[in-house]
Amino acid sequence: MKKILYLTVATLFIIFMVCGCGKSYTCHDCGESTSKAYYDMNAKIDKVMCEDCAREYWMPMPYQNYQVK
């Protein structure tokens, strides 16, 4: 009985790890929903950008340095 309980808990744990309930952000510029968000000069979490908008905004500097973590 304990083995079944441990197996069930382990299976649920693995499922949650694989699904990765990550955050979702909405780009302030284009409205696209994304899991990878980037800050602008103000660095406010309520005004973030998607990868495409961040690339355009920060060009020619590396936009990857401004990713929300």
MDAnalysis code that builds the backbone (N, CA, C; Angstrom):
import MDAnalysis as mda
import numpy as np

u = mda.Universe.empty(207, n_residues=69, atom_resindex=np.repeat(np.arange(69), 3), trajectory=True)
u.add_TopologyAttr("name", ["N", "CA", "C"] * 69)
u.add_TopologyAttr("resid", np.arange(1, 70))
u.add_TopologyAttr("resname", ["MET", "LYS", "LYS", "ILE", "LEU", "TYR", "LEU", "THR", "VAL", "ALA", "THR", "LEU", "PHE", "ILE", "ILE", "PHE", "MET", "VAL", "CYS", "GLY", "CYS", "GLY", "LYS", "SER", "TYR", "THR", "CYS", "HIS", "ASP", "CYS", "GLY", "GLU", "SER", "THR", "SER", "LYS", "ALA", "TYR", "TYR", "ASP", "MET", "ASN", "ALA", "LYS", "ILE", "ASP", "LYS", "VAL", "MET", "CYS", "GLU", "ASP", "CYS", "ALA", "ARG", "GLU", "TYR", "TRP", "MET", "PRO", "MET", "PRO", "TYR", "GLN", "ASN", "TYR", "GLN", "VAL", "LYS"])
u.atoms.positions = np.array([
    [0.822, -1.195, 0.000],
    [0.000, 0.000, 0.000],
    [0.867, 1.260, 0.000],
    [1.962, 1.226, 0.781],
    [2.848, 2.392, 0.823],
    [3.529, 2.602, -0.521],
    [3.854, 1.508, -1.197],
    [4.513, 1.623, -2.503],
    [3.601, 2.322, -3.504],
    [2.322, 2.008, -3.481],
    [1.370, 2.645, -4.391],
    [1.264, 4.137, -4.081],
    [1.231, 4.491, -2.816],
    [1.160, 5.894, -2.421],
    [2.413, 6.649, -2.862],
    [3.584, 6.064, -2.619],
    [4.843, 6.693, -3.037],
    [4.921, 6.830, -4.549],
    [4.477, 5.810, -5.260],
    [4.489, 5.860, -6.716],
    [3.552, 6.942, -7.236],
    [2.386, 7.075, -6.629],
    [1.432, 8.112, -7.031],
    [1.989, 9.511, -6.779],
    [2.570, 9.713, -5.612],
    [3.148, 11.020, -5.284],
    [4.308, 11.335, -6.218],
    [5.160, 10.360, -6.482],
    [6.296, 10.573, -7.385],
    [5.822, 10.892, -8.800],
    [4.798, 10.210, -9.254],
    [4.255, 10.464, -10.587],
    [3.679, 11.873, -10.685],
    [2.929, 12.296, -9.693],
    [2.384, 13.659, -9.684],
    [3.494, 14.699, -9.654],
    [4.524, 14.452, -8.878],
    [5.659, 15.371, -8.794],
    [6.338, 15.518, -10.152],
    [6.544, 14.408, -10.839],
    [7.177, 14.446, -12.156],
    [6.304, 15.182, -13.161],
    [5.003, 14.960, -13.108],
    [4.085, 15.653, -14.017],
    [4.147, 17.159, -13.797],
    [4.152, 17.605, -12.549],
    [4.230, 19.039, -12.264],
    [5.568, 19.628, -12.699],
    [6.629, 18.883, -12.570],
    [7.943, 19.374, -13.003],
    [7.992, 19.529, -14.519],
    [7.420, 18.576, -15.240],
    [7.442, 18.620, -16.697],
    [6.558, 19.750, -17.226],
    [5.411, 19.937, -16.622],
    [4.494, 20.983, -17.077],
    [5.034, 22.371, -16.781],
    [5.760, 22.519, -15.698],
    [6.421, 23.775, -15.385],
    [5.503, 24.975, -15.325],
    [4.604, 25.023, -14.452],
    [3.643, 26.120, -14.306],
    [4.355, 27.472, -14.254],
    [4.876, 27.928, -15.371],
    [5.631, 29.169, -15.431],
    [4.745, 30.381, -15.585],
    [5.349, 31.536, -15.406],
    [4.609, 32.782, -15.536],
    [4.382, 33.123, -16.996],
    [3.359, 33.887, -17.228],
    [3.052, 34.382, -18.551],
    [2.957, 35.909, -18.477],
    [3.547, 36.573, -19.442],
    [3.569, 38.031, -19.489],
    [2.901, 38.500, -20.768],
    [2.394, 39.724, -20.744],
    [1.816, 40.340, -21.921],
    [2.690, 41.520, -22.330],
    [3.101, 41.515, -23.580],
    [3.964, 42.579, -24.097],
    [3.218, 43.911, -24.067],
    [3.870, 44.918, -23.523],
    [3.273, 46.249, -23.425],
    [3.143, 46.901, -24.797],
    [4.037, 46.567, -25.724],
    [4.035, 47.204, -27.041],
    [3.048, 46.567, -28.021],
    [3.122, 45.228, -28.175],
    [2.301, 44.575, -29.201],
    [1.146, 43.748, -28.644],
    [1.122, 43.484, -27.339],
    [0.038, 42.735, -26.724],
    [0.192, 41.229, -26.788],
    [1.301, 40.731, -27.311],
    [1.538, 39.289, -27.416],
    [1.778, 38.681, -26.039],
    [1.256, 37.481, -25.818],
    [1.483, 36.758, -24.570],
    [2.757, 35.939, -24.712],
    [3.639, 36.010, -23.713],
    [4.929, 35.339, -23.795],
    [5.381, 34.850, -22.427],
    [6.253, 33.845, -22.424],
    [6.825, 33.370, -21.163],
    [8.189, 33.992, -20.911],
    [8.801, 34.566, -21.956],
    [10.085, 35.260, -21.822],
    [9.838, 36.752, -22.005],
    [9.993, 37.501, -20.929],
    [9.724, 38.935, -20.979],
    [11.017, 39.710, -20.761],
    [11.035, 40.936, -21.253],
    [12.217, 41.793, -21.170],
    [11.813, 43.177, -20.683],
    [12.684, 43.777, -19.879],
    [12.451, 45.125, -19.361],
    [12.807, 46.180, -20.402],
    [12.190, 47.370, -20.243],
    [12.630, 48.535, -21.003],
    [13.494, 49.389, -20.065],
    [13.717, 50.632, -20.393],
    [14.583, 51.487, -19.579],
    [14.041, 51.700, -18.166],
    [12.719, 51.671, -17.980],
    [12.128, 51.901, -16.661],
    [12.201, 50.682, -15.755],
    [12.365, 49.504, -16.330],
    [12.486, 48.233, -15.603],
    [11.324, 47.996, -14.637],
    [10.115, 48.204, -15.111],
    [8.921, 47.938, -14.307],
    [8.284, 46.643, -14.782],
    [7.910, 45.790, -13.842],
    [7.362, 44.481, -14.174],
    [6.002, 44.571, -14.861],
    [5.273, 45.656, -14.681],
    [3.961, 45.784, -15.323],
    [4.061, 46.307, -16.757],
    [5.255, 46.691, -17.195],
    [5.459, 47.151, -18.571],
    [6.667, 46.435, -19.152],
    [6.439, 45.185, -19.577],
    [7.512, 44.383, -20.151],
    [7.248, 44.173, -21.642],
    [8.262, 43.658, -22.351],
    [8.168, 43.458, -23.786],
    [8.435, 42.002, -24.139],
    [7.910, 41.573, -25.282],
    [8.213, 40.243, -25.798],
    [9.608, 40.280, -26.417],
    [10.089, 39.134, -26.869],
    [11.447, 39.049, -27.400],
    [11.639, 39.898, -28.654],
    [10.664, 39.889, -29.558],
    [10.783, 40.661, -30.796],
    [10.816, 42.159, -30.523],
    [9.931, 42.630, -29.661],
    [9.889, 44.053, -29.333],
    [11.156, 44.480, -28.580],
    [11.640, 43.607, -27.691],
    [12.856, 43.919, -26.940],
    [14.056, 43.992, -27.866],
    [14.122, 43.091, -28.837],
    [15.231, 43.109, -29.799],
    [15.250, 44.430, -30.557],
    [14.079, 44.877, -30.976],
    [13.967, 46.139, -31.710],
    [14.270, 47.333, -30.801],
    [13.779, 47.288, -29.566],
    [13.943, 48.391, -28.613],
    [15.414, 48.581, -28.232],
    [16.106, 47.491, -27.920],
    [17.473, 47.575, -27.409],
    [18.548, 47.560, -28.493],
    [18.183, 47.397, -29.764],
    [19.164, 47.336, -30.831],
    [20.040, 48.585, -30.815],
    [21.314, 48.510, -30.890],
    [22.213, 47.393, -31.180],
    [22.747, 46.704, -29.915],
    [22.261, 47.061, -28.735],
    [22.737, 46.436, -27.492],
    [22.093, 45.061, -27.326],
    [22.718, 44.158, -26.562],
    [22.151, 42.820, -26.374],
    [20.933, 42.839, -25.456],
    [19.780, 42.565, -26.026],
    [18.518, 42.602, -25.269],
    [18.439, 41.505, -24.214],
    [19.211, 40.432, -24.351],
    [19.169, 39.314, -23.415],
    [19.562, 39.745, -21.995],
    [20.315, 40.813, -21.878],
    [20.738, 41.303, -20.560],
    [19.568, 41.856, -19.749],
    [18.442, 42.109, -20.385],
    [17.303, 42.755, -19.733],
    [16.114, 41.812, -19.558],
    [16.375, 40.501, -19.566],
    [15.297, 39.525, -19.422],
    [14.791, 39.484, -17.992],
    [13.483, 39.393, -17.842],
    [12.851, 39.260, -16.531],
    [13.144, 37.863, -16.017],
    [13.611, 37.766, -14.772],
    [13.955, 36.453, -14.215],
    [13.028, 36.065, -13.129],
])
